[in-house]
Amino acid sequence: MLTPDPKFLRLLLSRYATLRISLLERDSADTQRALEEVNRTLCAATATRTVSDAIVAADAVLEQAHQAEAPRPASAGPGRPLAA
């Protein structure tokens, strides 16, 4: 399975949150349609069937991307700590 782009997932999660808040503030058909579209896109991007599963999967991808970007400590060699 292909891993979705973390930037795309961040955008979708942000849009999802914004639309959920908008829907609570003012329920409208346009907002409901937009939220349904974001729900479908999130599920498709993460290969899941429910929005709650999609959010969990997106969080996992973002965590993985964060770990990959984190600087790794230097080492003196296998099993040998750096001198202080």
All heavy atoms as a GROMACS GRO file, in nm:
protein
  629
    1MET      N    1   0.084  -0.118   0.000
    1MET     CA    2   0.000   0.000   0.000
    1MET      C    3   0.088   0.125   0.000
    1MET      O    4   0.190   0.131   0.068
    1MET     CB    5  -0.090   0.000   0.124
    1MET     CG    6  -0.180   0.121   0.130
    1MET     SD    7  -0.291   0.118   0.271
    1MET     CE    8  -0.202   0.222   0.384
    2LEU      N    9   0.049   0.223  -0.076
    2LEU     CA   10   0.121   0.350  -0.078
    2LEU      C   11   0.089   0.430   0.047
    2LEU      O   12  -0.024   0.428   0.096
    2LEU     CB   13   0.080   0.431  -0.201
    2LEU     CG   14   0.119   0.373  -0.336
    2LEU    CD1   15   0.059   0.458  -0.448
    2LEU    CD2   16   0.269   0.368  -0.350
    3THR      N   17   0.189   0.499   0.096
    3THR     CA   18   0.169   0.586   0.212
    3THR      C   19   0.128   0.724   0.164
    3THR      O   20   0.196   0.782   0.078
    3THR     CB   21   0.299   0.596   0.294
    3THR    OG1   22   0.338   0.464   0.332
    3THR    CG2   23   0.278   0.680   0.417
    4PRO      N   24   0.018   0.777   0.215
    4PRO     CA   25  -0.025   0.910   0.173
    4PRO      C   26   0.075   1.018   0.217
    4PRO      O   27   0.146   1.001   0.318
    4PRO     CB   28  -0.159   0.930   0.241
    4PRO     CG   29  -0.179   0.817   0.333
    4PRO     CD   30  -0.071   0.717   0.311
    5ASP      N   31   0.079   1.125   0.142
    5ASP     CA   32   0.168   1.237   0.173
    5ASP      C   33   0.125   1.301   0.305
    5ASP      O   34   0.009   1.339   0.322
    5ASP     CB   35   0.161   1.338   0.059
    5ASP     CG   36   0.248   1.459   0.084
    5ASP    OD1   37   0.362   1.441   0.130
    5ASP    OD2   38   0.202   1.572   0.057
    6PRO      N   39   0.217   1.314   0.400
    6PRO     CA   40   0.183   1.374   0.530
    6PRO      C   41   0.124   1.516   0.517
    6PRO      O   42   0.032   1.551   0.591
    6PRO     CB   43   0.315   1.375   0.605
    6PRO     CG   44   0.393   1.263   0.546
    6PRO     CD   45   0.354   1.261   0.401
    7LYS      N   46   0.176   1.595   0.423
    7LYS     CA   47   0.122   1.730   0.406
    7LYS      C   48  -0.024   1.727   0.364
    7LYS      O   49  -0.106   1.805   0.410
    7LYS     CB   50   0.205   1.808   0.303
    7LYS     CG   51   0.342   1.842   0.351
    7LYS     CD   52   0.420   1.915   0.244
    7LYS     CE   53   0.564   1.937   0.288
    7LYS     NZ   54   0.643   2.003   0.184
    8PHE      N   55  -0.057   1.633   0.274
    8PHE     CA   56  -0.195   1.617   0.229
    8PHE      C   57  -0.284   1.574   0.346
    8PHE      O   58  -0.395   1.626   0.363
    8PHE     CB   59  -0.200   1.515   0.116
    8PHE     CG   60  -0.338   1.489   0.062
    8PHE    CD1   61  -0.411   1.590   0.002
    8PHE    CD2   62  -0.394   1.363   0.071
    8PHE    CE1   63  -0.539   1.566  -0.048
    8PHE    CE2   64  -0.520   1.338   0.021
    8PHE     CZ   65  -0.593   1.440  -0.038
    9LEU      N   66  -0.235   1.482   0.428
    9LEU     CA   67  -0.314   1.437   0.544
    9LEU      C   68  -0.334   1.550   0.644
    9LEU      O   69  -0.443   1.563   0.700
    9LEU     CB   70  -0.246   1.318   0.611
    9LEU     CG   71  -0.250   1.187   0.533
    9LEU    CD1   72  -0.175   1.078   0.608
    9LEU    CD2   73  -0.393   1.144   0.505
   10ARG      N   74  -0.230   1.630   0.667
   10ARG     CA   75  -0.245   1.745   0.758
   10ARG      C   76  -0.353   1.839   0.707
   10ARG      O   77  -0.434   1.890   0.784
   10ARG     CB   78  -0.112   1.820   0.772
   10ARG     CG   79  -0.018   1.757   0.869
   10ARG     CD   80   0.103   1.847   0.895
   10ARG     NE   81   0.217   1.764   0.927
   10ARG     CZ   82   0.316   1.734   0.843
   10ARG    NH1   83   0.319   1.785   0.724
   10ARG    NH2   84   0.413   1.655   0.882
   11LEU      N   85  -0.352   1.863   0.576
   11LEU     CA   86  -0.453   1.950   0.514
   11LEU      C   87  -0.593   1.892   0.534
   11LEU      O   88  -0.686   1.964   0.573
   11LEU     CB   89  -0.422   1.968   0.366
   11LEU     CG   90  -0.524   2.048   0.286
   11LEU    CD1   91  -0.516   2.195   0.326
   11LEU    CD2   92  -0.497   2.033   0.137
   12LEU      N   93  -0.608   1.763   0.509
   12LEU     CA   94  -0.739   1.700   0.526
   12LEU      C   95  -0.785   1.704   0.672
   12LEU      O   96  -0.903   1.733   0.699
   12LEU     CB   97  -0.735   1.554   0.479
   12LEU     CG   98  -0.730   1.531   0.329
   12LEU    CD1   99  -0.712   1.382   0.300
   12LEU    CD2  100  -0.855   1.584   0.261
   13LEU      N  101  -0.696   1.675   0.765
   13LEU     CA  102  -0.733   1.678   0.907
   13LEU      C  103  -0.771   1.818   0.952
   13LEU      O  104  -0.866   1.836   1.029
   13LEU     CB  105  -0.620   1.622   0.993
   13LEU     CG  106  -0.596   1.472   0.979
   13LEU    CD1  107  -0.469   1.432   1.054
   13LEU    CD2  108  -0.715   1.391   1.029
   14SER      N  109  -0.699   1.916   0.903
   14SER     CA  110  -0.730   2.055   0.935
   14SER      C  111  -0.867   2.094   0.879
   14SER      O  112  -0.949   2.156   0.948
   14SER     CB  113  -0.622   2.147   0.879
   14SER     OG  114  -0.656   2.281   0.901
   15ARG      N  115  -0.890   2.055   0.754
   15ARG     CA  116  -1.020   2.085   0.690
   15ARG      C  117  -1.132   2.014   0.765
   15ARG      O  118  -1.240   2.070   0.786
   15ARG     CB  119  -1.014   2.041   0.544
   15ARG     CG  120  -1.137   2.070   0.465
   15ARG     CD  121  -1.137   2.214   0.416
   15ARG     NE  122  -1.253   2.234   0.332
   15ARG     CZ  123  -1.345   2.326   0.355
   15ARG    NH1  124  -1.333   2.410   0.455
   15ARG    NH2  125  -1.449   2.338   0.276
   16TYR      N  126  -1.109   1.890   0.804
   16TYR     CA  127  -1.209   1.814   0.879
   16TYR      C  128  -1.245   1.885   1.009
   16TYR      O  129  -1.363   1.904   1.040
   16TYR     CB  130  -1.155   1.673   0.907
   16TYR     CG  131  -1.242   1.591   0.998
   16TYR    CD1  132  -1.354   1.524   0.949
   16TYR    CD2  133  -1.214   1.581   1.135
   16TYR    CE1  134  -1.434   1.448   1.032
   16TYR    CE2  135  -1.294   1.506   1.218
   16TYR     CZ  136  -1.404   1.440   1.167
   16TYR     OH  137  -1.484   1.367   1.251
   17ALA      N  138  -1.143   1.927   1.083
   17ALA     CA  139  -1.168   1.995   1.211
   17ALA      C  140  -1.243   2.126   1.190
   17ALA      O  141  -1.337   2.157   1.263
   17ALA     CB  142  -1.036   2.020   1.282
   18THR      N  143  -1.202   2.201   1.090
   18THR     CA  144  -1.267   2.330   1.061
   18THR      C  145  -1.414   2.310   1.026
   18THR      O  146  -1.502   2.383   1.074
   18THR     CB  147  -1.194   2.402   0.946
   18THR    OG1  148  -1.060   2.426   0.985
   18THR    CG2  149  -1.261   2.532   0.910
   19LEU      N  150  -1.442   2.210   0.944
   19LEU     CA  151  -1.580   2.185   0.904
   19LEU      C  152  -1.664   2.132   1.020
   19LEU      O  153  -1.782   2.168   1.033
   19LEU     CB  154  -1.584   2.086   0.787
   19LEU     CG  155  -1.537   2.145   0.654
   19LEU    CD1  156  -1.515   2.034   0.552
   19LEU    CD2  157  -1.636   2.248   0.603
   20ARG      N  158  -1.605   2.051   1.106
   20ARG     CA  159  -1.679   2.003   1.224
   20ARG      C  160  -1.718   2.120   1.313
   20ARG      O  161  -1.830   2.128   1.362
   20ARG     CB  162  -1.595   1.903   1.304
   20ARG     CG  163  -1.576   1.767   1.241
   20ARG     CD  164  -1.703   1.685   1.242
   20ARG     NE  165  -1.760   1.676   1.374
   20ARG     CZ  166  -1.770   1.566   1.446
   20ARG    NH1  167  -1.727   1.453   1.397
   20ARG    NH2  168  -1.823   1.568   1.566
   21ILE      N  169  -1.626   2.212   1.333
   21ILE     CA  170  -1.655   2.330   1.415
   21ILE      C  171  -1.762   2.416   1.348
   21ILE      O  172  -1.857   2.460   1.412
   21ILE     CB  173  -1.526   2.412   1.441
   21ILE    CG1  174  -1.433   2.332   1.532
   21ILE    CG2  175  -1.558   2.548   1.500
   21ILE    CD1  176  -1.292   2.388   1.540
   22SER      N  177  -1.748   2.437   1.218
   22SER     CA  178  -1.846   2.517   1.143
   22SER      C  179  -1.984   2.455   1.152
   22SER      O  180  -2.084   2.527   1.165
   22SER     CB  181  -1.806   2.528   0.996
   22SER     OG  182  -1.688   2.602   0.982
   23LEU      N  183  -1.990   2.324   1.144
   23LEU     CA  184  -2.118   2.255   1.151
   23LEU      C  185  -2.183   2.272   1.288
   23LEU      O  186  -2.305   2.287   1.297
   23LEU     CB  187  -2.097   2.107   1.120
   23LEU     CG  188  -2.218   2.027   1.077
   23LEU    CD1  189  -2.282   2.086   0.952
   23LEU    CD2  190  -2.179   1.882   1.052
   24LEU      N  191  -2.103   2.274   1.394
   24LEU     CA  192  -2.157   2.295   1.528
   24LEU      C  193  -2.206   2.438   1.547
   24LEU      O  194  -2.304   2.463   1.615
   24LEU     CB  195  -2.051   2.262   1.633
   24LEU     CG  196  -2.016   2.115   1.649
   24LEU    CD1  197  -1.898   2.099   1.743
   24LEU    CD2  198  -2.136   2.035   1.698
   25GLU      N  199  -2.134   2.532   1.484
   25GLU     CA  200  -2.172   2.673   1.497
   25GLU      C  201  -2.296   2.706   1.415
   25GLU      O  202  -2.381   2.782   1.458
   25GLU     CB  203  -2.057   2.763   1.454
   25GLU     CG  204  -1.939   2.758   1.549
   25GLU     CD  205  -1.819   2.836   1.501
   25GLU    OE1  206  -1.813   2.870   1.379
   25GLU    OE2  207  -1.730   2.861   1.583
   26ARG      N  208  -2.301   2.649   1.295
   26ARG     CA  209  -2.414   2.677   1.206
   26ARG      C  210  -2.431   2.560   1.111
   26ARG      O  211  -2.352   2.543   1.018
   26ARG     CB  212  -2.388   2.806   1.127
   26ARG     CG  213  -2.503   2.843   1.039
   26ARG     CD  214  -2.486   2.983   0.985
   26ARG     NE  215  -2.593   3.011   0.891
   26ARG     CZ  216  -2.573   3.035   0.762
   26ARG    NH1  217  -2.451   3.040   0.714
   26ARG    NH2  218  -2.673   3.057   0.682
   27ASP      N  219  -2.533   2.483   1.135
   27ASP     CA  220  -2.560   2.365   1.052
   27ASP      C  221  -2.616   2.410   0.917
   27ASP      O  222  -2.718   2.476   0.910
   27ASP     CB  223  -2.661   2.276   1.125
   27ASP     CG  224  -2.675   2.140   1.061
   27ASP    OD1  225  -2.612   2.116   0.957
   27ASP    OD2  226  -2.749   2.057   1.116
   28SER      N  227  -2.544   2.377   0.812
   28SER     CA  228  -2.592   2.410   0.677
   28SER      C  229  -2.566   2.293   0.584
   28SER      O  230  -2.475   2.212   0.606
   28SER     CB  231  -2.523   2.536   0.624
   28SER     OG  232  -2.390   2.508   0.586
   29ALA      N  233  -2.645   2.286   0.479
   29ALA     CA  234  -2.630   2.178   0.381
   29ALA      C  235  -2.495   2.184   0.312
   29ALA      O  236  -2.432   2.080   0.286
   29ALA     CB  237  -2.744   2.184   0.279
   30ASP      N  238  -2.446   2.304   0.283
   30ASP     CA  239  -2.316   2.319   0.218
   30ASP      C  240  -2.204   2.265   0.305
   30ASP      O  241  -2.114   2.196   0.257
   30ASP     CB  242  -2.288   2.465   0.184
   30ASP     CG  243  -2.373   2.516   0.069
   30ASP    OD1  244  -2.426   2.433  -0.008
   30ASP    OD2  245  -2.385   2.639   0.056
   31THR      N  246  -2.209   2.297   0.433
   31THR     CA  247  -2.106   2.250   0.526
   31THR      C  248  -2.114   2.098   0.541
   31THR      O  249  -2.010   2.030   0.545
   31THR     CB  250  -2.120   2.319   0.663
   31THR    OG1  251  -2.114   2.460   0.643
   31THR    CG2  252  -2.009   2.278   0.758
   32GLN      N  253  -2.235   2.045   0.548
   32GLN     CA  254  -2.251   1.900   0.559
   32GLN      C  255  -2.195   1.830   0.436
   32GLN      O  256  -2.125   1.729   0.448
   32GLN     CB  257  -2.399   1.863   0.576
   32GLN     CG  258  -2.452   1.895   0.714
   32GLN     CD  259  -2.600   1.862   0.728
   32GLN    OE1  260  -2.669   1.831   0.631
   32GLN    NE2  261  -2.649   1.870   0.851
   33ARG      N  262  -2.221   1.883   0.317
   33ARG     CA  263  -2.168   1.824   0.195
   33ARG      C  264  -2.015   1.830   0.193
   33ARG      O  265  -1.948   1.734   0.155
   33ARG     CB  266  -2.225   1.894   0.071
   33ARG     CG  267  -2.362   1.842   0.030
   33ARG     CD  268  -2.401   1.894  -0.107
   33ARG     NE  269  -2.417   2.038  -0.109
   33ARG     CZ  270  -2.527   2.104  -0.073
   33ARG    NH1  271  -2.632   2.036  -0.030
   33ARG    NH2  272  -2.535   2.235  -0.080
   34ALA      N  273  -1.960   1.944   0.232
   34ALA     CA  274  -1.814   1.959   0.234
   34ALA      C  275  -1.752   1.861   0.333
   34ALA      O  276  -1.648   1.800   0.305
   34ALA     CB  277  -1.777   2.103   0.270
   35LEU      N  278  -1.815   1.843   0.449
   35LEU     CA  279  -1.764   1.750   0.549
   35LEU      C  280  -1.771   1.606   0.497
   35LEU      O  281  -1.678   1.528   0.516
   35LEU     CB  282  -1.840   1.764   0.680
   35LEU     CG  283  -1.794   1.676   0.796
   35LEU    CD1  284  -1.648   1.704   0.831
   35LEU    CD2  285  -1.882   1.700   0.918
   36GLU      N  286  -1.880   1.571   0.431
   36GLU     CA  287  -1.892   1.437   0.374
   36GLU      C  288  -1.783   1.412   0.270
   36GLU      O  289  -1.727   1.302   0.264
   36GLU     CB  290  -2.031   1.418   0.312
   36GLU     CG  291  -2.141   1.406   0.414
   36GLU     CD  292  -2.280   1.415   0.354
   36GLU    OE1  293  -2.293   1.417   0.229
   36GLU    OE2  294  -2.376   1.421   0.432
   37GLU      N  295  -1.751   1.512   0.191
   37GLU     CA  296  -1.646   1.499   0.091
   37GLU      C  297  -1.509   1.479   0.157
   37GLU      O  298  -1.430   1.394   0.116
   37GLU     CB  299  -1.643   1.622  -0.001
   37GLU     CG  300  -1.535   1.617  -0.106
   37GLU     CD  301  -1.550   1.501  -0.204
   37GLU    OE1  302  -1.664   1.459  -0.230
   37GLU    OE2  303  -1.447   1.454  -0.254
   38VAL      N  304  -1.481   1.556   0.262
   38VAL     CA  305  -1.355   1.540   0.335
   38VAL      C  306  -1.350   1.402   0.400
   38VAL      O  307  -1.246   1.335   0.399
   38VAL     CB  308  -1.336   1.653   0.439
   38VAL    CG1  309  -1.220   1.623   0.532
   38VAL    CG2  310  -1.316   1.785   0.369
   39ASN      N  311  -1.463   1.357   0.455
   39ASN     CA  312  -1.469   1.223   0.515
   39ASN      C  313  -1.433   1.117   0.412
   39ASN      O  314  -1.351   1.028   0.439
   39ASN     CB  315  -1.609   1.195   0.570
   39ASN     CG  316  -1.643   1.276   0.692
   39ASN    OD1  317  -1.557   1.340   0.751
   39ASN    ND2  318  -1.769   1.276   0.730
   40ARG      N  319  -1.493   1.124   0.293
   40ARG     CA  320  -1.464   1.026   0.188
   40ARG      C  321  -1.317   1.032   0.147
   40ARG      O  322  -1.252   0.928   0.128
   40ARG     CB  323  -1.552   1.051   0.065
   40ARG     CG  324  -1.694   1.001   0.080
   40ARG     CD  325  -1.767   1.004  -0.053
   40ARG     NE  326  -1.782   1.140  -0.105
   40ARG     CZ  327  -1.880   1.223  -0.076
   40ARG    NH1  328  -1.974   1.184   0.008
   40ARG    NH2  329  -1.886   1.343  -0.128
   41THR      N  330  -1.264   1.152   0.134
   41THR     CA  331  -1.124   1.168   0.092
   41THR      C  332  -1.029   1.113   0.198
   41THR      O  333  -0.931   1.046   0.165
   41THR     CB  334  -1.094   1.316   0.061
   41THR    OG1  335  -1.189   1.363  -0.035
   41THR    CG2  336  -0.954   1.333   0.006
   42LEU      N  337  -1.056   1.142   0.324
   42LEU     CA  338  -0.973   1.088   0.433
   42LEU      C  339  -0.975   0.936   0.433
   42LEU      O  340  -0.870   0.872   0.446
   42LEU     CB  341  -1.025   1.139   0.568
   42LEU     CG  342  -0.951   1.251   0.636
   42LEU    CD1  343  -1.026   1.298   0.760
   42LEU    CD2  344  -0.810   1.215   0.670
   43CYS      N  345  -1.093   0.879   0.417
   43CYS     CA  346  -1.104   0.733   0.416
   43CYS      C  347  -1.031   0.674   0.295
   43CYS      O  348  -0.961   0.573   0.308
   43CYS     CB  349  -1.251   0.690   0.416
   43CYS     SG  350  -1.333   0.716   0.575
   44ALA      N  351  -1.044   0.736   0.180
   44ALA     CA  352  -0.976   0.686   0.060
   44ALA      C  353  -0.825   0.699   0.075
   44ALA      O  354  -0.750   0.606   0.040
   44ALA     CB  355  -1.025   0.763  -0.062
   45ALA      N  356  -0.778   0.810   0.128
   45ALA     CA  357  -0.635   0.834   0.142
   45ALA      C  358  -0.569   0.737   0.240
   45ALA      O  359  -0.452   0.703   0.225
   45ALA     CB  360  -0.609   0.977   0.185
   46THR      N  361  -0.645   0.694   0.339
   46THR     CA  362  -0.589   0.607   0.443
   46THR      C  363  -0.635   0.462   0.429
   46THR      O  364  -0.600   0.378   0.514
   46THR     CB  365  -0.628   0.659   0.583
   46THR    OG1  366  -0.771   0.665   0.592
   46THR    CG2  367  -0.568   0.794   0.610
   47ALA      N  368  -0.712   0.432   0.325
   47ALA     CA  369  -0.762   0.297   0.300
   47ALA      C  370  -0.841   0.243   0.419
   47ALA      O  371  -0.822   0.130   0.464
   47ALA     CB  372  -0.649   0.202   0.262
   48THR      N  373  -0.928   0.328   0.472
   48THR     CA  374  -1.013   0.288   0.584
   48THR      C  375  -1.160   0.306   0.546
   48THR      O  376  -1.191   0.368   0.443
   48THR     CB  377  -0.983   0.371   0.710
   48THR    OG1  378  -1.001   0.511   0.678
   48THR    CG2  379  -0.841   0.348   0.759
   49ARG      N  380  -1.249   0.257   0.631
   49ARG     CA  381  -1.392   0.265   0.600
   49ARG      C  382  -1.467   0.367   0.686
   49ARG      O  383  -1.577   0.407   0.651
   49ARG     CB  384  -1.459   0.129   0.618
   49ARG     CG  385  -1.415   0.031   0.513
   49ARG     CD  386  -1.485  -0.102   0.533
   49ARG     NE  387  -1.459  -0.188   0.420
   49ARG     CZ  388  -1.554  -0.237   0.342
   49ARG    NH1  389  -1.680  -0.210   0.367
   49ARG    NH2  390  -1.522  -0.313   0.241
   50THR      N  391  -1.410   0.404   0.800
   50THR     CA  392  -1.477   0.500   0.887
   50THR      C  393  -1.386   0.620   0.912
   50THR      O  394  -1.263   0.607   0.905
   50THR     CB  395  -1.515   0.437   1.023
   50THR    OG1  396  -1.396   0.407   1.094
   50THR    CG2  397  -1.600   0.311   1.006
   51VAL      N  398  -1.447   0.731   0.942
   51VAL     CA  399  -1.370   0.852   0.968
   51VAL      C  400  -1.283   0.834   1.092
   51VAL      O  401  -1.167   0.876   1.093
   51VAL     CB  402  -1.463   0.974   0.984
   51VAL    CG1  403  -1.386   1.097   1.023
   51VAL    CG2  404  -1.539   1.000   0.856
   52SER      N  405  -1.336   0.770   1.195
   52SER     CA  406  -1.254   0.752   1.316
   52SER      C  407  -1.132   0.666   1.286
   52SER      O  408  -1.022   0.696   1.334
   52SER     CB  409  -1.337   0.693   1.430
   52SER     OG  410  -1.396   0.571   1.392
   53ASP      N  411  -1.148   0.562   1.203
   53ASP     CA  412  -1.032   0.481   1.164
   53ASP      C  413  -0.936   0.562   1.077
   53ASP      O  414  -0.814   0.548   1.087
   53ASP     CB  415  -1.076   0.356   1.089
   53ASP     CG  416  -1.141   0.252   1.178
   53ASP    OD1  417  -1.127   0.262   1.302
   53ASP    OD2  418  -1.208   0.162   1.123
   54ALA      N  419  -0.991   0.647   0.991
   54ALA     CA  420  -0.908   0.731   0.904
   54ALA      C  421  -0.823   0.828   0.986
   54ALA      O  422  -0.706   0.851   0.955
   54ALA     CB  423  -0.995   0.807   0.805
   55ILE      N  424  -0.881   0.884   1.090
   55ILE     CA  425  -0.808   0.979   1.174
   55ILE      C  426  -0.695   0.907   1.248
   55ILE      O  427  -0.583   0.957   1.254
   55ILE     CB  428  -0.905   1.049   1.273
   55ILE    CG1  429  -0.996   1.143   1.195
   55ILE    CG2  430  -0.828   1.124   1.381
   55ILE    CD1  431  -1.112   1.198   1.274
   56VAL      N  432  -0.723   0.788   1.298
   56VAL     CA  433  -0.619   0.708   1.365
   56VAL      C  434  -0.507   0.675   1.266
   56VAL      O  435  -0.388   0.690   1.298
   56VAL     CB  436  -0.679   0.580   1.427
   56VAL    CG1  437  -0.570   0.485   1.474
   56VAL    CG2  438  -0.773   0.616   1.541
   57ALA      N  439  -0.544   0.633   1.145
   57ALA     CA  440  -0.444   0.598   1.044
   57ALA      C  441  -0.363   0.721   1.003
   57ALA      O  442  -0.240   0.714   0.987
   57ALA     CB  443  -0.512   0.536   0.922
   58ALA      N  444  -0.429   0.834   0.986
   58ALA     CA  445  -0.360   0.958   0.948
   58ALA      C  446  -0.263   0.999   1.059
   58ALA      O  447  -0.149   1.039   1.030
   58ALA     CB  448  -0.461   1.070   0.921
   59ASP      N  449  -0.306   0.989   1.183
   59ASP     CA  450  -0.217   1.021   1.295
   59ASP      C  451  -0.093   0.932   1.294
   59ASP      O  452   0.018   0.977   1.322
   59ASP     CB  453  -0.290   1.008   1.428
   59ASP     CG  454  -0.383   1.125   1.457
   59ASP    OD1  455  -0.371   1.230   1.391
   59ASP    OD2  456  -0.469   1.110   1.547
   60ALA      N  457  -0.112   0.805   1.262
   60ALA     CA  458   0.001   0.712   1.258
   60ALA      C  459   0.099   0.750   1.147
   60ALA      O  460   0.221   0.747   1.167
   60ALA     CB  461  -0.049   0.569   1.238
   61VAL      N  462   0.047   0.788   1.031
   61VAL     CA  463   0.134   0.830   0.920
   61VAL      C  464   0.210   0.956   0.959
   61VAL      O  465   0.330   0.968   0.934
   61VAL     CB  466   0.052   0.853   0.791
   61VAL    CG1  467   0.136   0.921   0.684
   61VAL    CG2  468  -0.004   0.722   0.739
   62LEU      N  469   0.141   1.051   1.022
   62LEU     CA  470   0.207   1.175   1.063
   62LEU      C  471   0.314   1.149   1.169
   62LEU      O  472   0.421   1.210   1.166
   62LEU     CB  473   0.104   1.276   1.113
   62LEU     CG  474   0.006   1.327   1.007
   62LEU    CD1  475  -0.097   1.420   1.069
   62LEU    CD2  476   0.079   1.396   0.894
   63GLU      N  477   0.287   1.059   1.260
   63GLU     CA  478   0.386   1.024   1.363
   63GLU      C  479   0.508   0.959   1.298
   63GLU      O  480   0.622   0.990   1.333
   63GLU     CB  481   0.325   0.931   1.468
   63GLU     CG  482   0.422   0.885   1.574
   63GLU     CD  483   0.480   0.997   1.658
   63GLU    OE1  484   0.416   1.102   1.673
   63GLU    OE2  485   0.593   0.981   1.710
   64GLN      N  486   0.484   0.870   1.204
   64GLN     CA  487   0.593   0.804   1.132
   64GLN      C  488   0.678   0.907   1.057
   64GLN      O  489   0.801   0.900   1.059
   64GLN     CB  490   0.534   0.704   1.032
   64GLN     CG  491   0.603   0.575   1.026
   64GLN     CD  492   0.528   0.479   0.933
   64GLN    OE1  493   0.437   0.514   0.860
   64GLN    NE2  494   0.570   0.355   0.938
   65ALA      N  495   0.612   1.002   0.993
   65ALA     CA  496   0.684   1.106   0.919
   65ALA      C  497   0.765   1.192   1.014
   65ALA      O  498   0.879   1.229   0.985
   65ALA     CB  499   0.586   1.192   0.840
   66HIS      N  500   0.708   1.221   1.130
   66HIS     CA  501   0.779   1.301   1.230
   66HIS      C  502   0.904   1.227   1.279
   66HIS      O  503   1.011   1.286   1.293
   66HIS     CB  504   0.686   1.334   1.346
   66HIS     CG  505   0.754   1.409   1.457
   66HIS    ND1  506   0.792   1.541   1.445
   66HIS    CD2  507   0.793   1.370   1.580
   66HIS    CE1  508   0.851   1.579   1.557
   66HIS    NE2  509   0.853   1.477   1.641
   67GLN      N  510   0.889   1.098   1.304
   67GLN     CA  511   1.002   1.018   1.351
   67GLN      C  512   1.112   1.013   1.245
   67GLN      O  513   1.230   1.017   1.278
   67GLN     CB  514   0.957   0.876   1.385
   67GLN     CG  515   0.865   0.867   1.505
   67GLN     CD  516   0.930   0.915   1.633
   67GLN    OE1  517   1.048   0.896   1.655
   67GLN    NE2  518   0.851   0.981   1.717
   68ALA      N  519   1.073   1.005   1.119
   68ALA     CA  520   1.170   0.999   1.010
   68ALA      C  521   1.246   1.131   0.995
   68ALA      O  522   1.362   1.132   0.955
   68ALA     CB  523   1.101   0.963   0.880
   69GLU      N  524   1.181   1.242   1.030
   69GLU     CA  525   1.242   1.373   1.018
   69GLU      C  526   1.327   1.410   1.139
   69GLU      O  527   1.411   1.497   1.131
   69GLU     CB  528   1.134   1.481   1.001
   69GLU     CG  529   1.059   1.471   0.871
   69GLU     CD  530   0.940   1.564   0.867
   69GLU    OE1  531   0.915   1.637   0.967
   69GLU    OE2  532   0.869   1.564   0.766
   70ALA      N  533   1.304   1.344   1.252
   70ALA     CA  534   1.374   1.378   1.376
   70ALA      C  535   1.523   1.348   1.361
   70ALA      O  536   1.562   1.245   1.307
   70ALA     CB  537   1.317   1.298   1.492
   71PRO      N  538   1.608   1.439   1.410
   71PRO     CA  539   1.752   1.413   1.401
   71PRO      C  540   1.790   1.294   1.490
   71PRO      O  541   1.734   1.275   1.597
   71PRO     CB  542   1.815   1.542   1.453
   71PRO     CG  543   1.708   1.611   1.529
   71PRO     CD  544   1.577   1.563   1.474
   72ARG      N  545   1.882   1.216   1.442
   72ARG     CA  546   1.927   1.100   1.517
   72ARG      C  547   2.057   1.133   1.588
   72ARG      O  548   2.143   1.200   1.532
   72ARG     CB  549   1.948   0.982   1.424
   72ARG     CG  550   1.818   0.943   1.357
   72ARG     CD  551   1.842   0.839   1.253
   72ARG     NE  552   1.725   0.836   1.168
   72ARG     CZ  553   1.646   0.732   1.155
   72ARG    NH1  554   1.673   0.622   1.218
   72ARG    NH2  555   1.542   0.736   1.078
   73PRO      N  556   2.073   1.087   1.711
   73PRO     CA  557   2.196   1.117   1.785
   73PRO      C  558   2.315   1.047   1.718
   73PRO      O  559   2.304   0.936   1.667
   73PRO     CB  560   2.170   1.062   1.924
   73PRO     CG  561   2.057   0.968   1.910
   73PRO     CD  562   1.978   1.010   1.789
   74ALA      N  563   2.428   1.112   1.720
   74ALA     CA  564   2.551   1.054   1.665
   74ALA      C  565   2.600   0.946   1.760
   74ALA      O  566   2.574   0.951   1.880
   74ALA     CB  567   2.656   1.162   1.649
   75SER      N  568   2.672   0.851   1.708
   75SER     CA  569   2.728   0.748   1.794
   75SER      C  570   2.875   0.728   1.759
   75SER      O  571   2.919   0.758   1.649
   75SER     CB  572   2.651   0.617   1.782
   75SER     OG  573   2.678   0.557   1.658
   76ALA      N  574   2.947   0.674   1.852
   76ALA     CA  575   3.090   0.649   1.832
   76ALA      C  576   3.113   0.517   1.760
   76ALA      O  577   3.224   0.485   1.725
   76ALA     CB  578   3.160   0.649   1.966
   77GLY      N  579   3.013   0.440   1.741
   77GLY     CA  580   3.024   0.312   1.675
   77GLY      C  581   2.926   0.215   1.738
   77GLY      O  582   2.860   0.247   1.836
   78PRO      N  583   2.917   0.096   1.683
   78PRO     CA  584   2.821   0.000   1.736
   78PRO      C  585   2.850  -0.035   1.882
   78PRO      O  586   2.961  -0.077   1.915
   78PRO     CB  587   2.841  -0.124   1.648
   78PRO     CG  588   2.918  -0.076   1.527
   78PRO     CD  589   2.990   0.048   1.569
   79GLY      N  590   2.753  -0.009   1.967
   79GLY     CA  591   2.766  -0.045   2.106
   79GLY      C  592   2.859   0.042   2.189
   79GLY      O  593   2.886   0.013   2.304
   80ARG      N  594   2.913   0.147   2.128
   80ARG     CA  595   3.009   0.232   2.202
   80ARG      C  596   2.947   0.372   2.220
   80ARG      O  597   2.919   0.440   2.124
   80ARG     CB  598   3.139   0.242   2.125
   80ARG     CG  599   3.207   0.107   2.119
   80ARG     CD  600   3.336   0.101   2.042
   80ARG     NE  601   3.398   0.228   2.010
   80ARG     CZ  602   3.476   0.246   1.906
   80ARG    NH1  603   3.500   0.144   1.824
   80ARG    NH2  604   3.531   0.361   1.882
   81PRO      N  605   2.929   0.414   2.343
   81PRO     CA  606   2.871   0.546   2.367
   81PRO      C  607   2.974   0.657   2.335
   81PRO      O  608   3.094   0.634   2.331
   81PRO     CB  609   2.841   0.545   2.518
   81PRO     CG  610   2.935   0.444   2.574
   81PRO     CD  611   2.958   0.342   2.466
   82LEU      N  612   2.918   0.774   2.309
   82LEU     CA  613   3.003   0.890   2.287
   82LEU      C  614   3.071   0.930   2.419
   82LEU      O  615   3.013   0.918   2.526
   82LEU     CB  616   2.921   1.009   2.238
   82LEU     CG  617   2.866   0.999   2.097
   82LEU    CD1  618   2.772   1.115   2.070
   82LEU    CD2  619   2.978   0.999   1.996
   83ALA      N  620   3.191   0.977   2.411
   83ALA     CA  621   3.261   1.026   2.531
   83ALA      C  622   3.198   1.158   2.573
   83ALA      O  623   3.163   1.240   2.490
   83ALA     CB  624   3.409   1.043   2.502
   84ALA      N  625   3.191   1.179   2.702
   84ALA     CA  626   3.129   1.303   2.753
   84ALA      C  627   3.230   1.414   2.762
   84ALA      O  628   3.345   1.402   2.773
   84ALA     CB  629   3.068   1.277   2.889
   0.00000   0.00000   0.00000
